[in-house]
Amino acid sequence: MIPILDLKKQYHSIKKEIDARLQEILESGIFILGPNVKSLEKEIADFCTTKFAVGVASGTDALELALQALGIKGGDEVITTPFTFIATTEAILQIGAKIVFADIDPITYNIHPADIKNKLTRKTKAIIPVHLYGQPCQMDEILKYAKEYKFSIIEDCAQAIGAEYAGRRVGSFGNIGCFSFFPTKNLGGYGDGGMVVTNDENIAEKIKILRVHGSKNKYFHILEGRNSRLDEIQAGILRIKLKYLNEWNTKRAEKAALYNDYFVKAGLQNEITLPRANENTKHVYHIYVIRVKQRDELVEFLKSKGVSTAVNYPLPLHLQEVYKKLGYRSGDFPNSELAAKQVVSLPIYPELTSGEIELIVSLIKEFYAKKEN
């Protein structure tokens, strides 16, 4: 069995450090917003080359608190992609704003700058570009529109920590960058967690207040906030794993390159669309995604051979039952809809071996050979 991700192998590679840190935290008796959270915030800010970072309870909370900190409210329009996880749009609706979708680039799967421009109105107050699968969006165009039309940018970096566009780390381009530390992420905790990064001191201070029930001083509340605190155990674990992140991201890119080489050697280029990183980006391959026309059959075949896969994402957000009220229809975002029918994610993680990658590719070659016969 080859899993889509093997977190046990990762844990055993750093087990002594993790176990020692957990023991240290348990002995301290400090579990919420303690020294590990404070240290992690500084380390993440340094990593992302931003001035400030604020730990929160999840990536979803990071997005919602970011919108709130920027003063986005009911009636405001926020542009984002329909081809992403629903957390991005949940945050928009939770603060009462209106979701406006723009279609994706069919090669990168990221929001298409040209379609962003088509959706801009006087009510556009923010855009949430999602750096999907670990590849940064084309930020030059987005920044140009933001300056011209005067809207804010909230980068959804949940899948792309460490990724770079034109030599800069994601999260450092917009007004705010939002990260998730869900266990499956390139930098994942052992539970939920998130982080907001920014170069604006006022935004950072506001999010610090919002995450503790709108309070700057205990029992005195100046904003309508919530409970969204990053705990010490998660922060302690993440601090250890952050030391290895660059190495792990490099290994992910190496695994992706191996996949590409094996697919080319197998002569499968006509059957499969391989992931492609733009020349001006550093792709961190949170997910290794290929496109195939017989996706569901291939998934079942690989499952029968002991290879796990995933589909990220099988139904674009504009066609989800929960968003019927938005009035979108099939055909509104053709690039997103076609991608949803064809994408499949193959196993990728730093500990994946070249032999396992070669086996997966050989099984896919076997699948297509049988289809021809």
C-alpha positions in Angstrom: 0.0 0.0 0.0 1.3 3.4 -1.0 -0.6 6.1 0.9 -1.3 9.6 -0.5 0.6 10.9 2.5 2.6 9.2 5.3 2.7 11.3 8.4 4.0 8.4 10.5 7.3 8.3 8.6 7.7 12.1 9.1 7.0 11.8 12.8 9.6 9.0 13.3 12.2 11.0 11.5 12.0 13.8 14.2 10.5 11.7 17.0 13.1 12.5 19.7 12.7 16.3 19.2 8.9 16.1 19.1 8.6 14.0 22.2 11.1 16.2 24.1 9.2 19.3 23.2 5.8 17.8 24.2 7.2 16.8 27.5 8.6 20.2 28.1 5.3 21.9 27.4 3.3 19.5 29.6 5.8 20.1 32.4 5.4 23.9 32.0 1.7 23.9 32.5 1.3 26.7 29.9 -0.9 25.7 27.1 -2.5 28.8 25.4 -0.6 31.7 23.9 2.6 30.9 25.7 6.3 31.2 24.8 6.2 28.7 21.9 3.4 30.7 20.2 5.3 33.9 20.6 8.5 32.3 19.2 6.7 30.7 16.3 5.1 34.0 15.4 8.5 35.6 15.1 10.0 32.6 13.2 7.1 32.5 10.7 7.3 36.2 10.1 11.1 35.8 9.4 10.4 32.9 7.2 7.8 34.8 5.2 9.9 38.0 5.2 7.0 39.9 6.8 7.2 42.2 9.9 4.4 40.5 11.9 2.7 37.1 12.3 -0.2 36.2 14.6 -1.1 32.7 15.5 -4.8 31.7 15.3 -6.8 28.5 15.7 -7.1 27.5 12.0 -6.5 28.5 8.4 -10.2 29.2 8.1 -10.1 31.6 11.1 -7.0 33.3 9.6 -9.0 34.1 6.4 -12.1 35.3 8.3 -10.1 37.4 10.8 -8.1 38.9 7.9 -11.3 40.1 6.2 -12.6 41.4 9.5 -9.4 43.3 10.2 -9.6 44.9 6.8 -13.1 46.2 7.5 -14.8 44.1 4.8 -18.5 44.1 5.5 -22.0 43.3 4.1 -22.5 44.5 0.6 -18.7 44.4 -0.2 -17.6 42.1 -3.0 -14.6 39.7 -2.6 -13.2 38.0 -5.7 -11.8 34.5 -5.4 -11.6 31.2 -7.3 -14.3 28.5 -7.5 -11.6 25.9 -7.7 -10.4 25.6 -4.1 -11.4 24.3 -0.7 -14.6 25.8 0.7 -12.9 27.5 3.6 -11.9 30.3 1.3 -15.5 31.2 0.6 -16.9 30.3 4.0 -14.8 33.2 5.4 -16.3 35.6 2.9 -19.9 34.7 3.8 -19.3 34.6 7.5 -18.5 38.3 7.6 -21.5 39.1 5.3 -19.7 40.0 2.1 -20.5 38.7 -1.4 -18.6 36.0 -3.2 -17.6 36.9 -6.7 -15.9 34.1 -8.7 -13.2 34.4 -11.4 -12.2 31.4 -13.4 -8.8 29.6 -13.3 -5.8 29.4 -15.6 -6.1 25.8 -17.0 -2.3 25.2 -16.7 -1.6 26.4 -13.1 -5.2 25.9 -11.7 -4.8 29.3 -10.0 -7.1 32.2 -10.4 -6.7 33.9 -13.9 -5.7 37.5 -13.7 -7.6 38.4 -16.9 -10.8 37.0 -15.4 -10.2 39.0 -12.2 -10.3 42.1 -14.3 -13.6 41.1 -15.9 -15.2 40.8 -12.4 -14.1 44.1 -10.9 -16.8 46.6 -9.9 -17.1 49.6 -7.6 -18.1 47.2 -4.8 -14.9 45.1 -5.1 -13.1 45.6 -1.8 -10.8 42.6 -1.7 -9.4 39.6 -3.7 -8.4 36.3 -2.2 -5.9 34.6 -4.6 -5.3 31.0 -3.6 -1.8 29.6 -4.2 -3.2 26.2 -5.2 -1.4 22.9 -4.9 1.8 24.8 -3.8 2.2 27.1 -6.8 2.0 30.9 -6.4 -0.5 32.9 -8.4 0.7 35.5 -10.9 1.0 38.3 -8.3 2.3 41.0 -10.6 -1.0 41.4 -12.4 -3.0 41.1 -9.2 -0.9 43.7 -7.5 -1.3 46.0 -10.5 -5.1 45.7 -10.4 -5.1 46.3 -6.6 -3.2 49.5 -7.0 -5.4 50.7 -9.9 -8.8 49.7 -8.5 -7.9 50.2 -4.8 -8.8 46.9 -3.3 -7.1 44.8 -0.6 -5.3 41.5 -1.2 -5.6 38.5 1.2 -3.3 35.7 0.1 -4.6 32.2 0.8 -1.3 30.4 1.4 -2.8 27.3 3.0 -1.2 25.0 0.5 1.9 27.0 -0.3 4.1 27.8 2.6 7.6 28.4 1.3 6.6 28.9 -2.3 8.0 31.9 -4.1 7.0 34.2 -6.9 9.7 36.3 -8.5 12.0 35.5 -5.6 9.6 36.5 -2.9 7.8 34.2 -0.4 4.0 33.9 -0.7 2.2 35.8 2.1 4.5 38.9 1.7 2.7 40.3 -1.4 -0.8 41.3 -0.2 -2.1 43.2 2.8 -2.4 39.9 4.6 -1.2 36.3 4.1 -3.1 33.4 5.7 -1.7 30.0 6.5 -3.1 26.7 7.6 -1.2 24.2 9.8 -3.7 21.3 9.2 -1.8 18.1 9.6 -1.6 17.3 5.9 0.0 20.6 5.0 3.7 21.0 4.1 4.1 22.5 7.6 1.4 20.7 9.5 0.7 20.4 13.2 -0.9 17.5 15.1 -4.3 19.3 15.1 -5.7 22.5 13.8 -3.8 25.8 13.7 -3.3 28.8 11.5 -1.3 32.0 11.1 -1.8 35.5 9.7 1.2 37.5 8.4 1.3 41.1 7.5 3.6 44.2 7.2 0.9 46.4 8.8 1.3 46.8 12.5 -2.3 48.0 12.9 -3.6 44.9 11.2 -1.5 42.6 13.3 -2.6 44.3 16.5 -6.3 44.1 15.5 -6.1 40.4 14.8 -4.4 39.9 18.2 -7.4 41.5 19.7 -10.0 39.7 17.6 -8.5 36.3 18.4 -9.1 36.7 22.2 -12.8 37.8 22.2 -12.1 41.3 21.1 -10.1 42.0 24.2 -6.7 43.8 24.6 -6.9 43.7 28.4 -8.7 40.7 29.9 -12.4 41.2 30.6 -12.4 44.5 28.7 -13.7 44.1 25.2 -13.3 46.7 22.5 -14.2 44.6 19.4 -16.6 41.8 18.5 -14.0 39.0 18.5 -13.9 35.3 19.0 -11.9 32.5 20.6 -9.2 31.7 17.9 -6.0 31.1 19.8 -3.1 28.9 18.6 -2.2 26.5 21.5 1.3 25.9 22.8 1.4 22.2 21.9 0.8 23.0 18.2 3.2 25.9 18.2 5.9 23.8 19.9 5.5 21.0 17.3 5.5 23.5 14.4 8.6 25.2 15.6 10.5 21.9 15.3 9.0 21.1 11.9 9.7 24.6 10.5 13.4 23.9 10.8 13.0 21.1 8.3 10.5 22.8 6.0 13.0 24.1 3.3 14.5 20.6 3.1 11.1 18.9 2.9 9.9 21.3 0.2 13.1 20.6 -1.8 12.4 16.9 -1.5 8.8 17.4 -2.7 10.0 19.3 -5.8 12.5 16.4 -6.4 9.7 13.8 -6.2 7.6 15.9 -8.6 10.5 16.0 -11.1 11.0 12.3 -10.8 7.3 11.7 -11.5 7.6 13.9 -14.6 10.7 12.1 -15.8 9.2 8.7 -15.4 6.0 9.7 -17.1 8.0 11.0 -20.1 10.1 7.8 -20.2 6.9 5.8 -20.1 5.6 7.7 -23.2 2.5 8.9 -21.4 2.6 12.6 -22.3 -0.3 12.2 -24.7 -2.5 10.6 -22.1 -1.6 12.7 -19.1 -1.2 16.4 -18.5 1.7 16.9 -16.0 1.9 19.7 -13.5 4.0 22.6 -14.7 5.7 25.3 -12.6 5.9 28.8 -14.1 9.4 30.0 -14.7 9.1 32.8 -12.2 7.8 30.6 -9.4 9.1 28.2 -6.8 6.4 25.4 -6.6 6.4 23.5 -3.3 4.2 20.7 -4.5 1.8 20.4 -1.6 -0.1 18.2 -4.0 1.2 16.5 -7.2 -1.7 16.7 -9.6 -2.1 15.2 -13.1 -5.0 15.5 -15.5 -6.5 12.5 -17.3 -9.7 12.0 -19.3 -10.6 8.7 -17.6 -10.0 9.9 -14.1 -12.5 7.8 -12.1 -11.5 4.6 -13.9 -7.8 5.3 -13.2 -8.5 6.0 -9.5 -10.3 2.7 -9.1 -7.5 0.8 -10.9 -4.8 2.3 -8.7 -6.9 1.6 -5.6 -7.1 -2.0 -6.6 -3.3 -2.1 -6.9 -2.8 -0.5 -3.4 -2.1 3.0 -4.5 -4.0 5.8 -2.7 -5.1 8.9 -4.7 -7.3 11.9 -4.1 -9.3 14.3 -6.1 -8.8 18.0 -5.2 -11.5 19.1 -6.1 -14.3 17.1 -7.7 -17.0 19.9 -7.8 -16.2 23.6 -8.1 -17.6 25.8 -5.4 -20.0 27.7 -7.7 -21.9 24.3 -8.3 -22.0 23.3 -4.7 -25.5 22.8 -3.2 -24.8 25.3 -0.4 -24.1 28.0 -3.0 -27.2 27.6 -5.1 -28.4 31.0 -3.8 -25.5 32.7 -5.6 -27.1 32.0 -8.9 -24.2 30.4 -10.7 -24.8 27.7 -13.3 -22.9 24.9 -15.1 -20.8 26.5 -17.8 -20.1 29.8 -16.0 -16.4 28.8 -15.2 -15.4 26.2 -17.9 -11.8 25.9 -16.9 -12.7 25.1 -13.3 -15.4 22.7 -14.3 -13.2 20.8 -16.7 -10.3 20.6 -14.2 -12.7 19.2 -11.6 -13.6 16.3 -13.9 -10.0 15.5 -14.8 -7.6 16.1 -11.9 -6.2 13.4 -9.7 -3.6 13.8 -7.0 -0.9 11.1 -6.7 1.1 10.3 -3.5 3.8 12.9 -2.7 5.7 13.5 0.5 9.4 13.8 1.4 9.8 10.2 2.4 8.3 8.8 -0.8 10.9 6.7 -2.6 12.0 6.7 -6.2 11.0 3.1 -6.4 7.5 3.8 -5.2 7.2 6.6 -7.8 8.4 4.3 -10.5 5.9 1.7 -9.5 3.0 4.2 -9.5 4.0 5.3 -13.0 4.3 1.8 -14.3 0.8 1.0 -12.9 -0.6 4.0 -14.8 1.2 2.8 -17.9 -0.4 -0.6 -17.4 -3.8 1.0 -17.1 -3.5 2.7 -20.4 -2.1 -0.4 -22.1 -5.2 -2.3 -21.0 -7.4 0.5 -22.3 -5.8 0.3 -25.7 -6.4 -3.5 -25.8 
